[in-house]
Amino acid sequence: MCTEKELNFSIFVLYSLADKWEKTPAEVYRILNDTGVLDDYIISCYDALHTLGKEYLVEDVSEFVREKGVRI
């Protein structure tokens, strides 16, 4: 279970990635959820990640997803 702040942040990240990856938010959600990035990184590391700028955050999460073997 996540807090309202973590949920809002996750939605922000999801839509930011959708713009960058040129995918629908549903496609991005599926990728993040299937790889565990959503729960194991975005939500669990909220305290550190929410302090990052949008550009850096998108690149950081994108790199993490690529390390999981997903082509974006």
CHARMM-style PDB file with segment names, atoms N, HN, CA, C and O in Angstrom:
ATOM      1  N   MET     1       0.841  -1.171   0.000  1.00  0.00      PROA
ATOM      2  CA  MET     1       0.000   0.000   0.000  1.00  0.00      PROA
ATOM      3  C   MET     1       0.891   1.242   0.000  1.00  0.00      PROA
ATOM      4  O   MET     1       1.916   1.286   0.680  1.00  0.00      PROA
ATOM      5  N   CYS     2       0.488   2.235  -0.765  1.00  0.00      PROA
ATOM      6  HN  CYS     2      -0.345   2.199  -1.318  1.00  0.00      PROA
ATOM      7  CA  CYS     2       1.286   3.451  -0.808  1.00  0.00      PROA
ATOM      8  C   CYS     2       0.454   4.636  -0.316  1.00  0.00      PROA
ATOM      9  O   CYS     2      -0.773   4.583  -0.247  1.00  0.00      PROA
ATOM     10  N   THR     3       1.163   5.686   0.015  1.00  0.00      PROA
ATOM     11  HN  THR     3       2.160   5.729  -0.041  1.00  0.00      PROA
ATOM     12  CA  THR     3       0.500   6.894   0.487  1.00  0.00      PROA
ATOM     13  C   THR     3      -0.053   7.689  -0.702  1.00  0.00      PROA
ATOM     14  O   THR     3       0.255   7.393  -1.856  1.00  0.00      PROA
ATOM     15  N   GLU     4      -0.858   8.682  -0.408  1.00  0.00      PROA
ATOM     16  HN  GLU     4      -1.108   8.922   0.530  1.00  0.00      PROA
ATOM     17  CA  GLU     4      -1.404   9.530  -1.464  1.00  0.00      PROA
ATOM     18  C   GLU     4      -0.292  10.271  -2.208  1.00  0.00      PROA
ATOM     19  O   GLU     4      -0.359  10.437  -3.426  1.00  0.00      PROA
ATOM     20  N   LYS     5       0.728  10.714  -1.472  1.00  0.00      PROA
ATOM     21  HN  LYS     5       0.782  10.580  -0.483  1.00  0.00      PROA
ATOM     22  CA  LYS     5       1.863  11.395  -2.104  1.00  0.00      PROA
ATOM     23  C   LYS     5       2.597  10.458  -3.054  1.00  0.00      PROA
ATOM     24  O   LYS     5       2.958  10.854  -4.163  1.00  0.00      PROA
ATOM     25  N   GLU     6       2.819   9.224  -2.628  1.00  0.00      PROA
ATOM     26  HN  GLU     6       2.526   8.902  -1.728  1.00  0.00      PROA
ATOM     27  CA  GLU     6       3.500   8.239  -3.480  1.00  0.00      PROA
ATOM     28  C   GLU     6       2.666   7.914  -4.712  1.00  0.00      PROA
ATOM     29  O   GLU     6       3.209   7.745  -5.804  1.00  0.00      PROA
ATOM     30  N   LEU     7       1.361   7.826  -4.542  1.00  0.00      PROA
ATOM     31  HN  LEU     7       0.920   7.963  -3.655  1.00  0.00      PROA
ATOM     32  CA  LEU     7       0.468   7.563  -5.664  1.00  0.00      PROA
ATOM     33  C   LEU     7       0.509   8.711  -6.664  1.00  0.00      PROA
ATOM     34  O   LEU     7       0.641   8.485  -7.867  1.00  0.00      PROA
ATOM     35  N   ASN     8       0.398   9.928  -6.177  1.00  0.00      PROA
ATOM     36  HN  ASN     8       0.291  10.111  -5.200  1.00  0.00      PROA
ATOM     37  CA  ASN     8       0.458  11.099  -7.067  1.00  0.00      PROA
ATOM     38  C   ASN     8       1.794  11.178  -7.791  1.00  0.00      PROA
ATOM     39  O   ASN     8       1.843  11.500  -8.978  1.00  0.00      PROA
ATOM     40  N   PHE     9       2.866  10.885  -7.084  1.00  0.00      PROA
ATOM     41  HN  PHE     9       2.826  10.623  -6.120  1.00  0.00      PROA
ATOM     42  CA  PHE     9       4.194  10.889  -7.694  1.00  0.00      PROA
ATOM     43  C   PHE     9       4.293   9.807  -8.765  1.00  0.00      PROA
ATOM     44  O   PHE     9       4.837  10.049  -9.842  1.00  0.00      PROA
ATOM     45  N   SER    10       3.775   8.625  -8.476  1.00  0.00      PROA
ATOM     46  HN  SER    10       3.333   8.428  -7.601  1.00  0.00      PROA
ATOM     47  CA  SER    10       3.810   7.520  -9.437  1.00  0.00      PROA
ATOM     48  C   SER    10       3.055   7.883 -10.711  1.00  0.00      PROA
ATOM     49  O   SER    10       3.496   7.558 -11.814  1.00  0.00      PROA
ATOM     50  N   ILE    11       1.933   8.547 -10.560  1.00  0.00      PROA
ATOM     51  HN  ILE    11       1.574   8.811  -9.664  1.00  0.00      PROA
ATOM     52  CA  ILE    11       1.148   8.979 -11.723  1.00  0.00      PROA
ATOM     53  C   ILE    11       1.925  10.016 -12.524  1.00  0.00      PROA
ATOM     54  O   ILE    11       1.935   9.975 -13.754  1.00  0.00      PROA
ATOM     55  N   PHE    12       2.574  10.939 -11.832  1.00  0.00      PROA
ATOM     56  HN  PHE    12       2.567  10.972 -10.833  1.00  0.00      PROA
ATOM     57  CA  PHE    12       3.410  11.932 -12.508  1.00  0.00      PROA
ATOM     58  C   PHE    12       4.516  11.256 -13.312  1.00  0.00      PROA
ATOM     59  O   PHE    12       4.749  11.605 -14.469  1.00  0.00      PROA
ATOM     60  N   VAL    13       5.194  10.293 -12.701  1.00  0.00      PROA
ATOM     61  HN  VAL    13       5.004  10.010 -11.761  1.00  0.00      PROA
ATOM     62  CA  VAL    13       6.274   9.578 -13.383  1.00  0.00      PROA
ATOM     63  C   VAL    13       5.719   8.809 -14.576  1.00  0.00      PROA
ATOM     64  O   VAL    13       6.299   8.841 -15.662  1.00  0.00      PROA
ATOM     65  N   LEU    14       4.618   8.130 -14.383  1.00  0.00      PROA
ATOM     66  HN  LEU    14       4.147   8.104 -13.502  1.00  0.00      PROA
ATOM     67  CA  LEU    14       4.010   7.336 -15.446  1.00  0.00      PROA
ATOM     68  C   LEU    14       3.691   8.206 -16.664  1.00  0.00      PROA
ATOM     69  O   LEU    14       4.025   7.833 -17.788  1.00  0.00      PROA
ATOM     70  N   TYR    15       3.056   9.346 -16.459  1.00  0.00      PROA
ATOM     71  HN  TYR    15       2.784   9.649 -15.545  1.00  0.00      PROA
ATOM     72  CA  TYR    15       2.706  10.228 -17.572  1.00  0.00      PROA
ATOM     73  C   TYR    15       3.942  10.887 -18.188  1.00  0.00      PROA
ATOM     74  O   TYR    15       3.982  11.113 -19.398  1.00  0.00      PROA
ATOM     75  N   SER    16       4.933  11.192 -17.380  1.00  0.00      PROA
ATOM     76  HN  SER    16       4.900  11.008 -16.397  1.00  0.00      PROA
ATOM     77  CA  SER    16       6.178  11.758 -17.906  1.00  0.00      PROA
ATOM     78  C   SER    16       6.888  10.747 -18.799  1.00  0.00      PROA
ATOM     79  O   SER    16       7.398  11.100 -19.862  1.00  0.00      PROA
ATOM     80  N   LEU    17       6.918   9.496 -18.369  1.00  0.00      PROA
ATOM     81  HN  LEU    17       6.503   9.209 -17.506  1.00  0.00      PROA
ATOM     82  CA  LEU    17       7.524   8.440 -19.179  1.00  0.00      PROA
ATOM     83  C   LEU    17       6.722   8.198 -20.450  1.00  0.00      PROA
ATOM     84  O   LEU    17       7.301   7.965 -21.511  1.00  0.00      PROA
ATOM     85  N   ALA    18       5.405   8.251 -20.357  1.00  0.00      PROA
ATOM     86  HN  ALA    18       4.935   8.440 -19.495  1.00  0.00      PROA
ATOM     87  CA  ALA    18       4.559   8.057 -21.541  1.00  0.00      PROA
ATOM     88  C   ALA    18       4.878   9.109 -22.597  1.00  0.00      PROA
ATOM     89  O   ALA    18       4.953   8.794 -23.785  1.00  0.00      PROA
ATOM     90  N   ASP    19       5.065  10.352 -22.175  1.00  0.00      PROA
ATOM     91  HN  ASP    19       5.004  10.608 -21.210  1.00  0.00      PROA
ATOM     92  CA  ASP    19       5.433  11.413 -23.118  1.00  0.00      PROA
ATOM     93  C   ASP    19       6.792  11.138 -23.750  1.00  0.00      PROA
ATOM     94  O   ASP    19       6.951  11.244 -24.966  1.00  0.00      PROA
ATOM     95  N   LYS    20       7.759  10.789 -22.932  1.00  0.00      PROA
ATOM     96  HN  LYS    20       7.630  10.703 -21.944  1.00  0.00      PROA
ATOM     97  CA  LYS    20       9.122  10.551 -23.409  1.00  0.00      PROA
ATOM     98  C   LYS    20       9.192   9.327 -24.316  1.00  0.00      PROA
ATOM     99  O   LYS    20       9.837   9.368 -25.364  1.00  0.00      PROA
ATOM    100  N   TRP    21       8.536   8.245 -23.923  1.00  0.00      PROA
ATOM    101  HN  TRP    21       8.012   8.212 -23.072  1.00  0.00      PROA
ATOM    102  CA  TRP    21       8.591   6.990 -24.670  1.00  0.00      PROA
ATOM    103  C   TRP    21       7.607   6.941 -25.830  1.00  0.00      PROA
ATOM    104  O   TRP    21       7.635   6.005 -26.629  1.00  0.00      PROA
ATOM    105  N   GLU    22       6.743   7.938 -25.927  1.00  0.00      PROA
ATOM    106  HN  GLU    22       6.721   8.698 -25.278  1.00  0.00      PROA
ATOM    107  CA  GLU    22       5.699   7.981 -26.953  1.00  0.00      PROA
ATOM    108  C   GLU    22       4.827   6.730 -26.900  1.00  0.00      PROA
ATOM    109  O   GLU    22       4.558   6.093 -27.919  1.00  0.00      PROA
ATOM    110  N   LYS    23       4.397   6.399 -25.694  1.00  0.00      PROA
ATOM    111  HN  LYS    23       4.615   6.916 -24.867  1.00  0.00      PROA
ATOM    112  CA  LYS    23       3.506   5.274 -25.439  1.00  0.00      PROA
ATOM    113  C   LYS    23       2.317   5.777 -24.634  1.00  0.00      PROA
ATOM    114  O   LYS    23       2.358   6.872 -24.073  1.00  0.00      PROA
ATOM    115  N   THR    24       1.272   4.987 -24.580  1.00  0.00      PROA
ATOM    116  HN  THR    24       1.239   4.098 -25.036  1.00  0.00      PROA
ATOM    117  CA  THR    24       0.126   5.365 -23.762  1.00  0.00      PROA
ATOM    118  C   THR    24       0.469   5.139 -22.293  1.00  0.00      PROA
ATOM    119  O   THR    24       1.329   4.317 -21.975  1.00  0.00      PROA
ATOM    120  N   PRO    25      -0.192   5.859 -21.404  1.00  0.00      PROA
ATOM    121  CA  PRO    25       0.034   5.605 -19.978  1.00  0.00      PROA
ATOM    122  C   PRO    25      -0.238   4.150 -19.601  1.00  0.00      PROA
ATOM    123  O   PRO    25       0.439   3.604 -18.731  1.00  0.00      PROA
ATOM    124  N   ALA    26      -1.218   3.517 -20.242  1.00  0.00      PROA
ATOM    125  HN  ALA    26      -1.768   3.961 -20.949  1.00  0.00      PROA
ATOM    126  CA  ALA    26      -1.516   2.109 -19.948  1.00  0.00      PROA
ATOM    127  C   ALA    26      -0.342   1.199 -20.324  1.00  0.00      PROA
ATOM    128  O   ALA    26      -0.028   0.254 -19.600  1.00  0.00      PROA
ATOM    129  N   GLU    27       0.301   1.486 -21.453  1.00  0.00      PROA
ATOM    130  HN  GLU    27       0.046   2.254 -22.041  1.00  0.00      PROA
ATOM    131  CA  GLU    27       1.467   0.693 -21.865  1.00  0.00      PROA
ATOM    132  C   GLU    27       2.624   0.881 -20.885  1.00  0.00      PROA
ATOM    133  O   GLU    27       3.304  -0.078 -20.518  1.00  0.00      PROA
ATOM    134  N   VAL    28       2.836   2.123 -20.469  1.00  0.00      PROA
ATOM    135  HN  VAL    28       2.283   2.902 -20.767  1.00  0.00      PROA
ATOM    136  CA  VAL    28       3.910   2.406 -19.516  1.00  0.00      PROA
ATOM    137  C   VAL    28       3.621   1.731 -18.180  1.00  0.00      PROA
ATOM    138  O   VAL    28       4.515   1.137 -17.577  1.00  0.00      PROA
ATOM    139  N   TYR    29       2.387   1.818 -17.719  1.00  0.00      PROA
ATOM    140  HN  TYR    29       1.660   2.300 -18.209  1.00  0.00      PROA
ATOM    141  CA  TYR    29       2.017   1.157 -16.466  1.00  0.00      PROA
ATOM    142  C   TYR    29       2.316  -0.336 -16.547  1.00  0.00      PROA
ATOM    143  O   TYR    29       2.889  -0.905 -15.618  1.00  0.00      PROA
ATOM    144  N   ARG    30       1.935  -0.967 -17.638  1.00  0.00      PROA
ATOM    145  HN  ARG    30       1.469  -0.506 -18.393  1.00  0.00      PROA
ATOM    146  CA  ARG    30       2.175  -2.406 -17.800  1.00  0.00      PROA
ATOM    147  C   ARG    30       3.673  -2.723 -17.722  1.00  0.00      PROA
ATOM    148  O   ARG    30       4.070  -3.688 -17.069  1.00  0.00      PROA
ATOM    149  N   ILE    31       4.490  -1.923 -18.380  1.00  0.00      PROA
ATOM    150  HN  ILE    31       4.167  -1.140 -18.911  1.00  0.00      PROA
ATOM    151  CA  ILE    31       5.943  -2.135 -18.349  1.00  0.00      PROA
ATOM    152  C   ILE    31       6.469  -1.981 -16.924  1.00  0.00      PROA
ATOM    153  O   ILE    31       7.206  -2.838 -16.437  1.00  0.00      PROA
ATOM    154  N   LEU    32       6.093  -0.895 -16.259  1.00  0.00      PROA
ATOM    155  HN  LEU    32       5.494  -0.199 -16.655  1.00  0.00      PROA
ATOM    156  CA  LEU    32       6.588  -0.634 -14.903  1.00  0.00      PROA
ATOM    157  C   LEU    32       6.106  -1.685 -13.916  1.00  0.00      PROA
ATOM    158  O   LEU    32       6.855  -2.106 -13.035  1.00  0.00      PROA
ATOM    159  N   ASN    33       4.866  -2.106 -14.063  1.00  0.00      PROA
ATOM    160  HN  ASN    33       4.258  -1.764 -14.779  1.00  0.00      PROA
ATOM    161  CA  ASN    33       4.301  -3.096 -13.152  1.00  0.00      PROA
ATOM    162  C   ASN    33       4.900  -4.484 -13.404  1.00  0.00      PROA
ATOM    163  O   ASN    33       5.269  -5.181 -12.459  1.00  0.00      PROA
ATOM    164  N   ASP    34       4.996  -4.884 -14.669  1.00  0.00      PROA
ATOM    165  HN  ASP    34       4.696  -4.318 -15.437  1.00  0.00      PROA
ATOM    166  CA  ASP    34       5.512  -6.216 -15.011  1.00  0.00      PROA
ATOM    167  C   ASP    34       6.971  -6.406 -14.607  1.00  0.00      PROA
ATOM    168  O   ASP    34       7.381  -7.513 -14.257  1.00  0.00      PROA
ATOM    169  N   THR    35       7.748  -5.339 -14.653  1.00  0.00      PROA
ATOM    170  HN  THR    35       7.415  -4.440 -14.937  1.00  0.00      PROA
ATOM    171  CA  THR    35       9.170  -5.431 -14.302  1.00  0.00      PROA
ATOM    172  C   THR    35       9.429  -5.207 -12.820  1.00  0.00      PROA
ATOM    173  O   THR    35      10.545  -5.422 -12.347  1.00  0.00      PROA
ATOM    174  N   GLY    36       8.418  -4.779 -12.088  1.00  0.00      PROA
ATOM    175  HN  GLY    36       7.511  -4.603 -12.472  1.00  0.00      PROA
ATOM    176  CA  GLY    36       8.579  -4.499 -10.670  1.00  0.00      PROA
ATOM    177  C   GLY    36       9.135  -3.113 -10.385  1.00  0.00      PROA
ATOM    178  O   GLY    36       9.346  -2.753  -9.227  1.00  0.00      PROA
ATOM    179  N   VAL    37       9.373  -2.339 -11.431  1.00  0.00      PROA
ATOM    180  HN  VAL    37       9.201  -2.631 -12.371  1.00  0.00      PROA
ATOM    181  CA  VAL    37       9.957  -1.008 -11.260  1.00  0.00      PROA
ATOM    182  C   VAL    37       9.007  -0.092 -10.494  1.00  0.00      PROA
ATOM    183  O   VAL    37       9.450   0.745  -9.708  1.00  0.00      PROA
ATOM    184  N   LEU    38       7.735  -0.244 -10.713  1.00  0.00      PROA
ATOM    185  HN  LEU    38       7.375  -0.924 -11.352  1.00  0.00      PROA
ATOM    186  CA  LEU    38       6.772   0.624 -10.039  1.00  0.00      PROA
ATOM    187  C   LEU    38       6.834   0.455  -8.522  1.00  0.00      PROA
ATOM    188  O   LEU    38       7.014   1.432  -7.795  1.00  0.00      PROA
ATOM    189  N   ASP    39       6.687  -0.759  -8.051  1.00  0.00      PROA
ATOM    190  HN  ASP    39       6.541  -1.553  -8.642  1.00  0.00      PROA
ATOM    191  CA  ASP    39       6.683  -1.008  -6.604  1.00  0.00      PROA
ATOM    192  C   ASP    39       8.084  -0.983  -5.996  1.00  0.00      PROA
ATOM    193  O   ASP    39       8.309  -0.378  -4.948  1.00  0.00      PROA
ATOM    194  N   ASP    40       9.020  -1.650  -6.672  1.00  0.00      PROA
ATOM    195  HN  ASP    40       8.837  -2.141  -7.523  1.00  0.00      PROA
ATOM    196  CA  ASP    40      10.347  -1.847  -6.093  1.00  0.00      PROA
ATOM    197  C   ASP    40      11.285  -0.657  -6.254  1.00  0.00      PROA
ATOM    198  O   ASP    40      12.324  -0.602  -5.597  1.00  0.00      PROA
ATOM    199  N   TYR    41      10.941   0.287  -7.110  1.00  0.00      PROA
ATOM    200  HN  TYR    41      10.097   0.243  -7.644  1.00  0.00      PROA
ATOM    201  CA  TYR    41      11.836   1.425  -7.305  1.00  0.00      PROA
ATOM    202  C   TYR    41      11.089   2.756  -7.126  1.00  0.00      PROA
ATOM    203  O   TYR    41      11.442   3.548  -6.252  1.00  0.00      PROA
ATOM    204  N   ILE    42      10.071   3.002  -7.940  1.00  0.00      PROA
ATOM    205  HN  ILE    42       9.784   2.358  -8.650  1.00  0.00      PROA
ATOM    206  CA  ILE    42       9.406   4.309  -7.907  1.00  0.00      PROA
ATOM    207  C   ILE    42       8.738   4.561  -6.558  1.00  0.00      PROA
ATOM    208  O   ILE    42       8.920   5.622  -5.961  1.00  0.00      PROA
ATOM    209  N   ILE    43       7.968   3.589  -6.079  1.00  0.00      PROA
ATOM    210  HN  ILE    43       7.820   2.727  -6.564  1.00  0.00      PROA
ATOM    211  CA  ILE    43       7.267   3.788  -4.811  1.00  0.00      PROA
ATOM    212  C   ILE    43       8.206   3.607  -3.621  1.00  0.00      PROA
ATOM    213  O   ILE    43       8.189   4.412  -2.690  1.00  0.00      PROA
ATOM    214  N   SER    44       9.019   2.562  -3.647  1.00  0.00      PROA
ATOM    215  HN  SER    44       9.032   1.908  -4.404  1.00  0.00      PROA
ATOM    216  CA  SER    44       9.877   2.310  -2.481  1.00  0.00      PROA
ATOM    217  C   SER    44      10.988   3.347  -2.321  1.00  0.00      PROA
ATOM    218  O   SER    44      11.486   3.543  -1.213  1.00  0.00      PROA
ATOM    219  N   CYS    45      11.381   4.009  -3.402  1.00  0.00      PROA
ATOM    220  HN  CYS    45      10.976   3.849  -4.302  1.00  0.00      PROA
ATOM    221  CA  CYS    45      12.435   5.031  -3.334  1.00  0.00      PROA
ATOM    222  C   CYS    45      11.868   6.445  -3.469  1.00  0.00      PROA
ATOM    223  O   CYS    45      12.585   7.377  -3.835  1.00  0.00      PROA
ATOM    224  N   TYR    46      10.607   6.591  -3.179  1.00  0.00      PROA
ATOM    225  HN  TYR    46      10.025   5.834  -2.882  1.00  0.00      PROA
ATOM    226  CA  TYR    46       9.928   7.881  -3.308  1.00  0.00      PROA
ATOM    227  C   TYR    46      10.695   8.999  -2.611  1.00  0.00      PROA
ATOM    228  O   TYR    46      10.874  10.075  -3.182  1.00  0.00      PROA
ATOM    229  N   ASP    47      11.150   8.758  -1.383  1.00  0.00      PROA
ATOM    230  HN  ASP    47      11.004   7.884  -0.918  1.00  0.00      PROA
ATOM    231  CA  ASP    47      11.815   9.813  -0.614  1.00  0.00      PROA
ATOM    232  C   ASP    47      12.995  10.423  -1.357  1.00  0.00      PROA
ATOM    233  O   ASP    47      13.211  11.633  -1.291  1.00  0.00      PROA
ATOM    234  N   ALA    48      13.751   9.607  -2.056  1.00  0.00      PROA
ATOM    235  HN  ALA    48      13.576   8.624  -2.110  1.00  0.00      PROA
ATOM    236  CA  ALA    48      14.896  10.123  -2.809  1.00  0.00      PROA
ATOM    237  C   ALA    48      14.486  10.613  -4.193  1.00  0.00      PROA
ATOM    238  O   ALA    48      14.950  11.659  -4.647  1.00  0.00      PROA
ATOM    239  N   LEU    49      13.622   9.865  -4.859  1.00  0.00      PROA
ATOM    240  HN  LEU    49      13.245   9.016  -4.491  1.00  0.00      PROA
ATOM    241  CA  LEU    49      13.282  10.188  -6.246  1.00  0.00      PROA
ATOM    242  C   LEU    49      12.472  11.467  -6.392  1.00  0.00      PROA
ATOM    243  O   LEU    49      12.635  12.183  -7.381  1.00  0.00      PROA
ATOM    244  N   HSD    50      11.611  11.771  -5.441  1.00  0.00      PROA
ATOM    245  HN  HSD    50      11.479  11.190  -4.638  1.00  0.00      PROA
ATOM    246  CA  HSD    50      10.752  12.943  -5.619  1.00  0.00      PROA
ATOM    247  C   HSD    50      11.516  14.260  -5.543  1.00  0.00      PROA
ATOM    248  O   HSD    50      10.961  15.319  -5.839  1.00  0.00      PROA
ATOM    249  N   THR    51      12.768  14.200  -5.154  1.00  0.00      PROA
ATOM    250  HN  THR    51      13.219  13.340  -4.914  1.00  0.00      PROA
ATOM    251  CA  THR    51      13.581  15.417  -5.090  1.00  0.00      PROA
ATOM    252  C   THR    51      14.289  15.707  -6.417  1.00  0.00      PROA
ATOM    253  O   THR    51      14.889  16.769  -6.581  1.00  0.00      PROA
ATOM    254  N   LEU    52      14.219  14.768  -7.359  1.00  0.00      PROA
ATOM    255  HN  LEU    52      13.732  13.905  -7.226  1.00  0.00      PROA
ATOM    256  CA  LEU    52      14.909  14.920  -8.638  1.00  0.00      PROA
ATOM    257  C   LEU    52      14.090  15.761  -9.604  1.00  0.00      PROA
ATOM    258  O   LEU    52      12.865  15.829  -9.502  1.00  0.00      PROA
ATOM    259  N   GLY    53      14.773  16.394 -10.534  1.00  0.00      PROA
ATOM    260  HN  GLY    53      15.768  16.339 -10.617  1.00  0.00      PROA
ATOM    261  CA  GLY    53      14.084  17.117 -11.595  1.00  0.00      PROA
ATOM    262  C   GLY    53      13.444  16.137 -12.567  1.00  0.00      PROA
ATOM    263  O   GLY    53      13.847  14.977 -12.647  1.00  0.00      PROA
ATOM    264  N   LYS    54      12.458  16.605 -13.297  1.00  0.00      PROA
ATOM    265  HN  LYS    54      12.131  17.548 -13.232  1.00  0.00      PROA
ATOM    266  CA  LYS    54      11.703  15.744 -14.200  1.00  0.00      PROA
ATOM    267  C   LYS    54      12.591  15.072 -15.241  1.00  0.00      PROA
ATOM    268  O   LYS    54      12.486  13.864 -15.452  1.00  0.00      PROA
ATOM    269  N   GLU    55      13.455  15.828 -15.888  1.00  0.00      PROA
ATOM    270  HN  GLU    55      13.541  16.810 -15.717  1.00  0.00      PROA
ATOM    271  CA  GLU    55      14.323  15.273 -16.940  1.00  0.00      PROA
ATOM    272  C   GLU    55      15.216  14.164 -16.382  1.00  0.00      PROA
ATOM    273  O   GLU    55      15.322  13.086 -16.966  1.00  0.00      PROA
ATOM    274  N   TYR    56      15.849  14.440 -15.260  1.00  0.00      PROA
ATOM    275  HN  TYR    56      15.763  15.316 -14.785  1.00  0.00      PROA
ATOM    276  CA  TYR    56      16.734  13.445 -14.658  1.00  0.00      PROA
ATOM    277  C   TYR    56      15.943  12.228 -14.199  1.00  0.00      PROA
ATOM    278  O   TYR    56      16.388  11.093 -14.373  1.00  0.00      PROA
ATOM    279  N   LEU    57      14.787  12.458 -13.621  1.00  0.00      PROA
ATOM    280  HN  LEU    57      14.426  13.380 -13.480  1.00  0.00      PROA
ATOM    281  CA  LEU    57      13.941  11.371 -13.133  1.00  0.00      PROA
ATOM    282  C   LEU    57      13.528  10.448 -14.276  1.00  0.00      PROA
ATOM    283  O   LEU    57      13.615   9.226 -14.155  1.00  0.00      PROA
ATOM    284  N   VAL    58      13.080  11.032 -15.381  1.00  0.00      PROA
ATOM    285  HN  VAL    58      13.009  12.024 -15.479  1.00  0.00      PROA
ATOM    286  CA  VAL    58      12.670  10.236 -16.543  1.00  0.00      PROA
ATOM    287  C   VAL    58      13.852   9.424 -17.068  1.00  0.00      PROA
ATOM    288  O   VAL    58      13.697   8.247 -17.395  1.00  0.00      PROA
ATOM    289  N   GLU    59      15.004  10.029 -17.148  1.00  0.00      PROA
ATOM    290  HN  GLU    59      15.130  10.984 -16.882  1.00  0.00      PROA
ATOM    291  CA  GLU    59      16.180   9.304 -17.643  1.00  0.00      PROA
ATOM    292  C   GLU    59      16.603   8.201 -16.671  1.00  0.00      PROA
ATOM    293  O   GLU    59      16.983   7.109 -17.094  1.00  0.00      PROA
ATOM    294  N   ASP    60      16.538   8.486 -15.385  1.00  0.00      PROA
ATOM    295  HN  ASP    60      16.229   9.373 -15.042  1.00  0.00      PROA
ATOM    296  CA  ASP    60      16.907   7.502 -14.368  1.00  0.00      PROA
ATOM    297  C   ASP    60      15.993   6.279 -14.410  1.00  0.00      PROA
ATOM    298  O   ASP    60      16.468   5.144 -14.403  1.00  0.00      PROA
ATOM    299  N   VAL    61      14.701   6.509 -14.451  1.00  0.00      PROA
ATOM    300  HN  VAL    61      14.315   7.432 -14.456  1.00  0.00      PROA
ATOM    301  CA  VAL    61      13.754   5.390 -14.500  1.00  0.00      PROA
ATOM    302  C   VAL    61      13.871   4.651 -15.831  1.00  0.00      PROA
ATOM    303  O   VAL    61      13.769   3.425 -15.868  1.00  0.00      PROA
ATOM    304  N   SER    62      14.081   5.382 -16.915  1.00  0.00      PROA
ATOM    305  HN  SER    62      14.163   6.379 -16.884  1.00  0.00      PROA
ATOM    306  CA  SER    62      14.261   4.740 -18.222  1.00  0.00      PROA
ATOM    307  C   SER    62      15.463   3.811 -18.215  1.00  0.00      PROA
ATOM    308  O   SER    62      15.396   2.696 -18.731  1.00  0.00      PROA
ATOM    309  N   GLU    63      16.545   4.264 -17.638  1.00  0.00      PROA
ATOM    310  HN  GLU    63      16.600   5.170 -17.219  1.00  0.00      PROA
ATOM    311  CA  GLU    63      17.740   3.431 -17.548  1.00  0.00      PROA
ATOM    312  C   GLU    63      17.479   2.189 -16.697  1.00  0.00      PROA
ATOM    313  O   GLU    63      17.924   1.095 -17.044  1.00  0.00      PROA
ATOM    314  N   PHE    64      16.780   2.347 -15.618  1.00  0.00      PROA
ATOM    315  HN  PHE    64      16.417   3.236 -15.336  1.00  0.00      PROA
ATOM    316  CA  PHE    64      16.450   1.225 -14.740  1.00  0.00      PROA
ATOM    317  C   PHE    64      15.598   0.183 -15.476  1.00  0.00      PROA
ATOM    318  O   PHE    64      15.801  -1.021 -15.325  1.00  0.00      PROA
ATOM    319  N   VAL    65      14.644   0.670 -16.273  1.00  0.00      PROA
ATOM    320  HN  VAL    65      14.479   1.649 -16.396  1.00  0.00      PROA
ATOM    321  CA  VAL    65      13.794  -0.232 -17.070  1.00  0.00      PROA
ATOM    322  C   VAL    65      14.633  -0.958 -18.113  1.00  0.00      PROA
ATOM    323  O   VAL    65      14.445  -2.156 -18.327  1.00  0.00      PROA
ATOM    324  N   ARG    66      15.554  -0.255 -18.764  1.00  0.00      PROA
ATOM    325  HN  ARG    66      15.707   0.718 -18.590  1.00  0.00      PROA
ATOM    326  CA  ARG    66      16.437  -0.900 -19.755  1.00  0.00      PROA
ATOM    327  C   ARG    66      17.295  -1.975 -19.101  1.00  0.00      PROA
ATOM    328  O   ARG    66      17.546  -3.020 -19.702  1.00  0.00      PROA
ATOM    329  N   GLU    67      17.745  -1.727 -17.874  1.00  0.00      PROA
ATOM    330  HN  GLU    67      17.541  -0.879 -17.386  1.00  0.00      PROA
ATOM    331  CA  GLU    67      18.529  -2.734 -17.150  1.00  0.00      PROA
ATOM    332  C   GLU    67      17.724  -3.995 -16.863  1.00  0.00      PROA
ATOM    333  O   GLU    67      18.285  -5.073 -16.668  1.00  0.00      PROA
ATOM    334  N   LYS    68      16.401  -3.848 -16.839  1.00  0.00      PROA
ATOM    335  HN  LYS    68      15.945  -2.972 -16.998  1.00  0.00      PROA
ATOM    336  CA  LYS    68      15.511  -4.996 -16.633  1.00  0.00      PROA
ATOM    337  C   LYS    68      15.279  -5.766 -17.940  1.00  0.00      PROA
ATOM    338  O   LYS    68      14.567  -6.770 -17.960  1.00  0.00      PROA
ATOM    339  N   GLY    69      15.891  -5.281 -19.031  1.00  0.00      PROA
ATOM    340  HN  GLY    69      16.470  -4.465 -19.015  1.00  0.00      PROA
ATOM    341  CA  GLY    69      15.796  -5.970 -20.306  1.00  0.00      PROA
ATOM    342  C   GLY    69      14.666  -5.519 -21.208  1.00  0.00      PROA
ATOM    343  O   GLY    69      14.338  -6.199 -22.179  1.00  0.00      PROA
ATOM    344  N   VAL    70      14.069  -4.382 -20.900  1.00  0.00      PROA
ATOM    345  HN  VAL    70      14.336  -3.829 -20.111  1.00  0.00      PROA
ATOM    346  CA  VAL    70      12.953  -3.881 -21.709  1.00  0.00      PROA
ATOM    347  C   VAL    70      13.471  -2.863 -22.706  1.00  0.00      PROA
ATOM    348  O   VAL    70      14.189  -1.933 -22.341  1.00  0.00      PROA
ATOM    349  N   ARG    71      13.104  -3.043 -23.966  1.00  0.00      PROA
ATOM    350  HN  ARG    71      12.520  -3.799 -24.262  1.00  0.00      PROA
ATOM    351  CA  ARG    71      13.465  -2.061 -24.993  1.00  0.00      PROA
ATOM    352  C   ARG    71      12.386  -0.992 -25.035  1.00  0.00      PROA
ATOM    353  O   ARG    71      11.207  -1.290 -25.227  1.00  0.00      PROA
ATOM    354  N   ILE    72      12.800   0.249 -24.853  1.00  0.00      PROA
ATOM    355  HN  ILE    72      13.757   0.491 -24.697  1.00  0.00      PROA
ATOM    356  CA  ILE    72      11.830   1.350 -24.874  1.00  0.00      PROA
ATOM    357  C   ILE    72      12.162   2.329 -25.978  1.00  0.00      PROA
ATOM    358  OT1 ILE    72      11.458   3.323 -26.153  1.00  0.00      PROA
TER     359      ILE     72
END
